[in-house]
């Protein structure tokens, strides 16, 4: 039932409808009206340091937490930024991760080169942008850098969601191109949804742990693994190597976080 409700919530959000926000806003109307009248009385008794401007109701904020420290994006962005800070690579390239999350974290302490199929809105210090399509045959030079990140990207490739061309095996193309760009011995940080393997078109793919391990064979050494469970909580460090017997750590739609080292190539 939980996942049916979550799916319905996602669907109505696609049409600009947020029933949860609407419910909270309606709940906040009485408080807003009461506070408005009280504050207006206070304003009449002041020396008028601030003139009275337009009303700007914020009806739902009082019913929300101070901030969310859970979920795929929050944990993956912070986790990967901390790993990069610890390793301090010579050149770090990010491919398609969130600009207003992970990239901003890294740019606060070092330069980061960002490759994305979509153009940026503006330019910011410490972020060097190059518009590139990871599925293009001429995506990037071989052995270009000693550190690469691609967070919540591979699951989308080839589904057309972000303007990329349709390709059932788009994720494999992206996987191979990232391997070529990275120097031997370099670090690769990536995250994807984990759970029973499936495609939920045109949002994403979900990968099983055994399948991901098979992709890494003879290409990467798995250095660190953590995951975000279905409740949005980070589980780390994971002491044992993930295996088929562990059934994707009981995740239906979790988020696997992988730190790899390139071997060979």
C-alpha positions in Angstrom: 0.0 0.0 0.0 2.9 2.4 0.8 4.4 2.1 -2.6 1.0 2.5 -4.3 0.5 5.7 -2.4 4.0 6.9 -3.3 3.4 6.2 -6.9 0.1 8.1 -6.8 1.9 11.0 -5.1 4.6 11.1 -7.8 1.9 10.9 -10.6 -0.1 13.9 -9.3 3.1 15.9 -8.8 3.8 15.5 -12.6 0.7 17.5 -13.3 1.5 20.2 -10.7 -0.8 18.9 -8.1 0.4 18.4 -4.5 -2.4 17.2 -2.3 -0.1 16.9 0.7 1.0 20.5 0.4 -2.6 21.5 -0.2 -3.8 19.8 3.0 -1.0 21.4 5.1 -1.8 24.8 3.6 -5.5 24.5 4.5 -4.6 23.5 8.0 -2.4 26.6 8.3 -5.1 29.1 7.3 -6.5 29.6 10.8 -3.1 30.1 12.3 -2.1 32.5 9.5 -5.3 34.7 10.1 -4.8 34.8 13.8 -1.1 35.7 13.6 -1.8 38.3 10.9 -4.3 40.1 13.2 -2.0 40.0 16.2 1.0 41.2 14.2 -1.1 44.0 12.6 -2.0 45.3 16.1 1.7 45.2 17.1 2.6 47.1 13.9 0.2 50.0 14.8 2.1 50.6 18.0 5.6 50.8 16.5 7.5 53.7 15.1 7.1 52.1 11.6 10.8 51.1 10.9 9.3 48.8 8.2 6.5 49.9 6.0 3.7 47.4 5.5 4.2 45.5 2.2 2.2 43.0 0.3 1.0 39.9 2.2 2.9 36.7 1.4 1.3 33.7 3.0 3.5 30.7 4.0 0.8 28.4 5.3 2.5 25.0 5.6 6.0 25.7 6.9 5.1 25.4 10.6 4.1 21.7 10.0 7.3 20.7 8.4 10.6 19.6 10.0 13.6 21.9 10.2 15.1 20.1 7.2 15.3 16.7 5.7 18.4 14.6 6.5 17.3 11.5 4.7 16.6 10.1 1.3 18.8 9.1 -1.7 20.0 12.5 -2.7 20.9 13.9 0.7 23.0 10.9 1.7 24.6 10.1 -1.7 25.7 13.8 -2.2 27.2 14.1 1.2 28.8 10.6 1.2 30.5 11.1 -2.1 31.7 14.6 -1.4 33.3 13.4 1.9 35.0 10.6 0.1 36.5 13.0 -2.5 37.6 15.4 0.2 39.4 12.5 1.9 41.2 11.3 -1.3 41.9 14.8 -2.7 42.4 13.7 -6.4 44.4 15.7 -8.9 41.5 16.2 -11.3 37.9 15.3 -10.5 35.2 15.0 -13.2 31.5 14.7 -12.4 29.1 13.3 -15.0 25.5 14.3 -14.7 25.1 14.5 -10.9 23.0 17.2 -9.1 24.5 20.7 -9.5 22.5 22.1 -6.5 23.6 19.1 -4.3 26.7 17.1 -4.8 28.5 19.4 -7.2 27.9 22.4 -4.9 29.3 20.4 -2.0 32.5 19.6 -3.8 32.9 23.1 -5.3 32.9 24.5 -1.7 36.4 23.0 -1.2 37.9 22.3 -4.6 37.6 22.7 -8.4 35.3 20.2 -10.1 34.8 19.7 -13.8 31.2 18.9 -14.7 30.0 17.1 -17.9 26.3 17.1 -18.6 24.0 16.8 -21.6 22.1 19.9 -20.5 23.6 23.4 -20.5 24.1 25.3 -17.2 22.1 28.3 -16.3 25.1 30.3 -15.2 28.8 30.0 -14.3 30.2 29.6 -10.7 33.7 29.6 -9.3 35.3 26.2 -8.9 32.8 24.6 -11.4 34.2 24.1 -15.0 31.3 23.0 -17.2 31.5 21.1 -20.5 28.3 20.1 -22.4 28.7 16.4 -23.3 26.5 13.4 -24.0 27.8 10.4 -22.1 26.3 8.1 -24.7 28.1 9.8 -27.6 31.0 7.8 -29.1 33.3 10.9 -28.7 32.2 11.6 -25.2 35.6 12.3 -23.7 39.4 11.6 -24.0 40.8 8.3 -22.7 42.7 8.3 -19.3 41.6 11.9 -18.7 41.4 12.1 -14.9 42.1 10.2 -11.7 38.7 10.6 -10.2 35.1 10.4 -11.6 31.7 10.7 -10.0 28.3 9.9 -11.5 25.5 9.9 -8.9 22.0 8.7 -9.9 22.8 8.9 -13.6 23.4 5.5 -15.1 19.8 4.4 -14.3 18.4 7.1 -16.6 20.7 6.7 -19.7 18.8 5.7 -22.9 15.3 6.3 -21.5 14.9 9.7 -23.0 13.9 11.5 -19.8 16.6 14.2 -20.0 16.7 14.6 -23.8 19.1 11.7 -24.4 18.3 9.4 -27.3 16.5 6.1 -26.7 18.8 3.2 -26.2 17.9 0.1 -24.2 21.6 -0.5 -23.3 22.4 3.2 -22.7 23.6 2.5 -19.2 26.2 0.0 -20.6 27.4 2.6 -23.0 27.8 5.1 -20.2 29.5 2.5 -18.0 32.1 1.8 -20.8 32.7 5.5 -21.5 33.3 6.3 -17.9 35.8 3.5 -17.7 37.8 4.9 -20.6 37.9 8.4 -19.2 39.3 7.3 -15.9 43.0 6.6 -15.4 44.2 3.2 -14.2 44.2 3.2 -10.4 41.7 6.1 -10.4 38.5 6.3 -8.3 35.0 6.0 -9.5 32.1 7.0 -7.2 28.6 6.1 -8.4 25.1 5.5 -7.1 22.1 3.8 -8.6 18.7 2.5 -7.3 19.0 -1.0 -5.9 16.4 -3.7 -5.5 14.7 -6.3 -7.7 16.0 -5.5 -11.2 13.5 -3.7 -13.4 12.7 -0.7 -15.6 10.1 1.9 -14.5 9.8 3.8 -17.8 10.7 6.5 -18.3 11.9 7.4 -14.9 14.8 4.9 -14.2 16.2 1.4 -13.9 16.6 -0.4 -10.6 19.7 -2.6 -10.4 20.2 -5.8 -8.4 23.4 -6.1 -6.4 24.5 -9.3 -8.2 24.2 -7.6 -11.6 26.2 -4.6 -10.5 28.9 -6.8 -9.2 29.1 -8.6 -12.5 29.6 -5.3 -14.3 32.6 -4.5 -12.0 34.4 -7.8 -12.7 37.9 -7.3 -14.2 37.3 -3.6 -14.4 37.1 -2.3 -10.8 38.0 -3.2 -7.3 35.1 -2.4 -4.9 36.7 -0.3 -2.0 33.7 1.0 -0.1 30.0 0.2 -0.3 27.1 1.8 1.6 23.4 2.1 0.9 20.3 4.1 1.6 17.5 1.8 2.7 13.8 2.1 1.8 13.2 4.3 4.8 15.7 6.8 3.5 18.4 6.1 6.1 22.1 5.6 5.3 23.6 2.3 6.3 27.4 2.4 6.5 30.0 1.0 6.7 28.8 -2.3 5.2 31.4 -4.7 6.6 30.7 -7.6 4.2 31.0 -7.4 0.4 27.5 -7.3 -1.1 26.4 -10.7 -2.4 23.5 -12.4 -4.1 22.5 -14.1 -0.8 21.9 -10.7 0.8 18.9 -10.1 -1.5 19.7 -6.4 -2.2 19.8 -5.7 1.6 16.0 -6.1 1.6 15.6 -2.9 -0.5 12.7 -2.5 -2.9 13.9 0.9 -4.0 17.1 1.7 -2.1 20.2 3.5 -3.3 23.6 1.8 -3.6 26.7 3.9 -3.0 29.9 2.5 -4.5 33.5 3.6 -4.3 35.6 1.8 -6.9 39.2 1.7 -8.1 39.9 1.1 -11.8 42.1 -2.0 -12.4 43.7 -2.7 -15.8 43.0 -0.5 -18.8 
